[in-house]
Amino acid sequence: MILALTVIVVLLVAIAMALALAHALEWPGKMRLTQEQYLAVQPIYYPGFTFGGIAEPIGILALLILVVLTPTDTTAFWLMVYALVALVAMHAAYWLMTHPVNNFWLKDVPLKGAGAGFFASDPLRQGTASGQSEWKTLRDRWEFSHVVRAVLGLISLTLLVAAIAWPFD
């Protein structure tokens, strides 16, 4: 059971990291786009990335379960704890940096179903970034947020793999 959970956790964390990394790797190319091009391209991400994004909160929960099942007097335990902290920080970066800007990009896009509910949510009560009229400020915030998230996701995945590879003490 623990082996299956471990494999699932690695896959979930890898998916979460990969989505943020994909956005981060687009940064140099997207910075060359005009405002019209950028605003036209931005909404295309949401169907696929929203679907894949569910890996992040499920990964946090699964990693937490794996941490609880790991003996506390081992190096692997602490590596997993740090991996969990990095994954939670990655998720927090989404809600603090990315989500309010997503609401701005999607303000004129008709959304339905779960996507409409998700992007309308504001659990941190930040409001949307729509009050900022400078699109470059929003672009830079959105793009930078994914670099931050990719780094945190890579740290989490690296620590998790190290924990798995580390022999129990």
ZAMARGU-4260 file (C-alpha; in steps of 0.2 Angstrom, whole numbers, plus 5000, padded with zeros to 4 digits):
<rodrens>
0) 5000/5000/5000 | 5014/5012/5004 | 5023/5009/4988 | 5007/5012/4978 | 5004/5028/4988
5) 5022/5034/4985 | 5021/5031/4966 | 5004/5041/4966 | 5012/5055/4976 | 5027/5056/4965
10) 5015/5057/4950 | 5004/5070/4957 | 5019/5081/4963 | 5027/5079/4946 | 5011/5084/4937
15) 5009/5100/4948 | 5027/5105/4945 | 5026/5101/4926 | 5011/5113/4924 | 5020/5127/4933
20) 5036/5123/4924 | 5027/5124/4907 | 5021/5141/4911 | 5038/5147/4917 | 5047/5141/4901
25) 5035/5151/4890 | 5040/5167/4899 | 5053/5173/4887 | 5042/5170/4872 | 5027/5178/4880
30) 5036/5194/4885 | 5039/5197/4866 | 5020/5198/4863 | 5010/5214/4860 | 4996/5217/4872
35) 4983/5212/4859 | 4993/5195/4856 | 4995/5192/4875 | 4977/5195/4879 | 4972/5184/4864
40) 4983/5170/4870 | 4981/5170/4889 | 4963/5162/4890 | 4968/5147/4880 | 4977/5139/4895
45) 4963/5137/4907 | 4953/5122/4901 | 4968/5110/4901 | 4978/5118/4915 | 4962/5119/4926
50) 4960/5100/4923 | 4978/5096/4927 | 4978/5108/4942 | 4968/5097/4953 | 4984/5087/4955
55) 4991/5100/4966 | 4978/5099/4981 | 4976/5081/4979 | 4995/5079/4979 | 4996/5089/4995
60) 4984/5078/5004 | 4992/5062/4997 | 5009/5068/5003 | 5003/5073/5020 | 4996/5055/5021
65) 5013/5048/5016 | 5022/5059/5029 | 5010/5052/5042 | 5014/5034/5037 | 5033/5037/5037
70) 5043/5033/5053 | 5047/5050/5061 | 5065/5045/5066 | 5071/5044/5048 | 5079/5056/5036
75) 5066/5051/5023 | 5052/5058/5035 | 5061/5075/5036 | 5064/5076/5017 | 5045/5072/5015
80) 5040/5085/5027 | 5051/5098/5018 | 5044/5092/5001 | 5026/5095/5009 | 5031/5112/5015
85) 5037/5117/4997 | 5021/5110/4989 | 5010/5120/5001 | 5021/5135/4997 | 5018/5132/4979
90) 4999/5131/4981 | 4999/5147/4992 | 5009/5156/4978 | 4995/5151/4967 | 4981/5159/4978
95) 4992/5174/4983 | 5000/5179/4966 | 4991/5170/4951 | 4973/5167/4955 | 4968/5186/4956
100) 4977/5189/4940 | 4968/5174/4932 | 4951/5183/4936 | 4957/5198/4926 | 4962/5188/4911
105) 4945/5179/4911 | 4934/5193/4915 | 4927/5193/4897 | 4927/5175/4895 | 4910/5165/4897
110) 4914/5151/4909 | 4902/5137/4913 | 4901/5123/4926 | 4916/5120/4938 | 4927/5132/4929
115) 4915/5146/4932 | 4914/5142/4951 | 4933/5140/4953 | 4938/5156/4944 | 4924/5166/4953
120) 4930/5160/4970 | 4940/5171/4981 | 4944/5162/4997 | 4957/5174/5002 | 4946/5189/4999
125) 4959/5198/4989 | 4947/5204/4975 | 4953/5203/4957 | 4967/5212/4950 | 4955/5221/4938
130) 4958/5237/4947 | 4975/5238/4939 | 4974/5245/4922 | 4992/5242/4917 | 4992/5225/4908
135) 5010/5224/4909 | 5010/5224/4928 | 4997/5210/4927 | 5007/5200/4914 | 5023/5202/4924
140) 5015/5196/4940 | 5007/5181/4932 | 5022/5176/4923 | 5033/5178/4938 | 5021/5169/4949
145) 5023/5153/4938 | 5042/5154/4940 | 5040/5155/4959 | 5028/5140/4958 | 5040/5130/4946
150) 5055/5133/4958 | 5044/5127/4973 | 5037/5112/4963 | 5055/5107/4958 | 5061/5108/4976
155) 5046/5098/4982 | 5048/5085/4969 | 5067/5084/4972 | 5065/5082/4990 | 5052/5069/4988
160) 5062/5058/4976 | 5077/5060/4988 | 5066/5054/5002 | 5061/5039/4992 | 5079/5035/4987
165) 5086/5038/5004 | 5087/5021/5014 | 5077/5021/5030 | 5090/5025/5044
</rodrens>
